[in-house]
Amino acid sequence: MTTERLTAAAAELADEIGFANVTVSALARHFGVKDASLYSHVKNAHDLRVRVAALALTELADRVAAAMAGRAGKEALFVFANSYRDYAKQHPGRYAAMQQDLDADGPAGAPARRHADLTRAILHAYNLTGHAQTDAIRLLGATLHGYITLELAGSFRHTPRSTAASWRTTLTALHTLLTNWPPG
């Protein structure tokens, strides 16, 4: 048993039973061992959850980087956003793990910074720098994560319009906004 194997199993467990239910005890039950046998590999439940977040951030960053290669502007924005949405649908527990408050100096710090760099790469095509870039990163994060979280929770089921159609409209609106970013 290794820390990496435990982390991968915890990530799978998060997708199956929900990230909130991932504990050292749940992981021990998964392996058919006592909790104490896992503490030589993970410090506690928080450490385990941060490791799942780092794994998920790395997996998603790899997907996003591959999808964005050679793309800029609207095309890069769309593949970036679609990579996030697809990952969240395929791995809802891992996606939830990425939403926790993470220490920039901890195991998830480097992959989290990679996501910020990928977001900044999109914004270069829109000529956004400084405070405008920071504001745009926050807008993108809030919009994409908000939409994805609500969609996963089933919050859009009350209307006949498909979530895919609304998603495309949302991304087109974001592109328009980024292209016409307000001065100052």
C-alpha angles and dihedrals in degrees: 000000000000135000089248092053091048091049092050091048091048090051090052089047090051090055091049104042103015130268093261089062096053108112135150088254093053090049092048090052089050090057095037094240137116119270091243092064090064097053092080087065103035128029098218143317092293092054090049092050093049090051090052089051091050091050092049093046090051093048092048094045089053090052094046094047092050092047094048096047109126094001132112140175119002093358092053091046092053097048090044092052094041091051090056093047094046092048092050091052093047095042110024094163094050090046089053089050090060091057096066123100105272128195110241089219095048131088093283094050098088097047090044090054088050089058090051090051091051090051091050089051089060092049094054089075089056092050093236117155139158117003092355090057092049091049092047092050089052092047092050092047094048094045098044097040092041093052094044094047092049092046093051090049090054094245094141097055093098095077131062094225111103118249089228091060092048090047092055090048090049092052092047090050090050090051090050091049093048090048091051099036112170115252122249 
